[in-house]
Amino acid sequence: MFVRLTDHKDNPVWVNPIHVRAVRERSKYTEVVLPMNTSMGQVIVKIKQPAEEVVELLNAGMPEFLPFPPDDDSGGGGGLAGGAGAAALMG
């Protein structure tokens, strides 16, 4: 399930919680880190909402059961390596 967030310019951003690598609290915004393929690295989206609210929304948007471990989207083989999908609050 996609989660609607608001970026730092008041634009809607739709995020699939399974692909979130990290949530980082900054002084004026919250960063949501999303993986890209190996040639692009990662995308950091600046979100207006506080980190605690972002993590609650992402956790609520996660499926209750995954019949398989999600790929880490790094292009390096996938499986359990990388652990994509867990939203971590980092300060």
C-alpha positions in Angstrom: 0.0 0.0 0.0 1.3 3.4 -0.9 1.5 6.1 1.7 0.9 9.8 1.0 3.4 12.2 2.5 4.1 15.9 1.9 7.5 17.1 0.7 9.2 20.2 1.9 7.6 22.2 -1.0 4.1 21.1 -0.1 3.9 18.6 -3.0 2.3 15.2 -2.4 4.7 12.3 -2.5 3.5 8.7 -2.7 5.9 6.1 -1.1 5.8 2.3 -1.0 6.9 1.5 2.6 8.5 -1.8 1.6 11.3 0.1 -0.3 12.1 2.6 2.5 15.7 2.2 3.7 15.8 4.8 6.5 14.0 7.8 8.0 16.2 10.6 9.3 15.1 13.5 11.4 16.7 16.8 10.4 16.2 20.3 11.9 13.7 21.6 9.3 12.5 18.4 7.6 12.5 14.6 7.6 14.6 12.6 5.1 13.1 9.4 3.6 15.8 7.3 1.9 14.7 5.1 -1.0 17.0 2.8 -3.0 17.6 3.1 -6.7 19.5 0.7 -9.0 23.2 0.4 -8.5 24.2 3.1 -11.0 22.0 5.7 -9.3 22.6 4.9 -5.7 19.7 6.2 -3.6 17.1 9.0 -3.5 16.5 11.1 -0.5 13.1 12.7 -0.3 12.7 15.7 2.1 9.4 15.4 3.9 7.6 18.2 5.8 6.1 15.9 8.5 8.0 15.1 11.7 10.0 11.8 11.7 7.7 10.1 14.2 4.6 10.8 12.1 6.4 9.6 8.9 7.5 6.3 10.6 3.9 5.7 11.9 2.4 6.2 8.5 5.0 3.9 6.8 4.5 1.2 9.4 0.7 1.4 9.0 1.2 1.1 5.2 3.3 -2.1 5.5 1.5 -5.4 4.6 0.9 -7.7 7.6 2.3 -10.7 5.8 4.9 -11.0 3.1 5.1 -14.5 1.5 8.7 -13.8 0.5 11.5 -11.5 1.8 11.5 -8.2 -0.1 14.5 -7.6 -2.5 16.8 -4.9 -1.2 16.7 -3.1 -4.7 20.5 -2.8 -4.7 20.8 -4.9 -7.8 23.2 -7.2 -6.0 21.1 -10.4 -5.8 18.4 -9.5 -3.3 17.0 -12.0 -0.7 17.6 -11.1 2.9 20.8 -9.0 2.2 20.0 -5.4 2.9 16.7 -5.8 4.8 14.6 -3.3 2.8 11.2 -2.5 4.2 12.1 -1.8 7.8 11.6 1.8 8.6 14.4 2.9 11.0 14.3 6.2 12.8 17.8 7.6 12.8 18.8 10.9 14.5 
